[in-house]
Amino acid sequence: MAKAEKLSIQPLHDRVVVKPASREEVSASGIIIPDSASREKPERGVVVAVGLGRYEDGDLLPMTVKIGDTVLFSKYGFDEVKIDGTEYYILSESSILAII
């Protein structure tokens, strides 16, 4: 699990802040996967901050993901931000496809 980072941003409601995985990754078998080979795959990253959840019919629905989770998410469902020189994505929890 990744070490928690202290960010100067707190996502609201059901939003999640994700630190994206590097563009060039190494597979489990040690093969380097270049960016060109993975363009159409979902994005991957580590959750670094989460909101409290969303309200539905007056009840607070808690978040499913937590800080440190590695997640797959829709490649078109996020906003890019830079915080202290590091790139992060802010997305709704509903844009997260899976926890790895």
Residue, then its C-alpha position, 0 to 999 in steps of 0.5 A: m500500500a502507498k504511503a499517505e501524502k499530506l495534501s493542501i486540498q480536501p475533495l468535497h462530497d463524493r470526489v477523490v484525488v488520485k495520483p496517476a501512475s507513471r505513463e511507462e509501467v513495468s508488468a508483473s513479469g518485468i516487461i516494460i509497457p510503453d504509453s503507446a501500447s496502453r492508450e485505450k486502457p483505463e487510467r490507473g493511480v493511487v488514491v491520496a485524498v477522499g471526500l466524506g461521501r454523498y447525500e442521498d435522501g438526507d442520508l450520507l453514503p460513505m465512500t467505498v475507496k480509501i487513501g492508499d487504494t490503487v484504482l482503475f478509472s475512466k480515462y475521460g472522467f477526471d479533472e487534472v490539477k497541479i498541487d505543489g508541482t505534482e499532477y493529480y486527478i480529481l474525479s467522482e467516485s462513480s468514475i472509479l471502475a475497480i480497486i486493484 
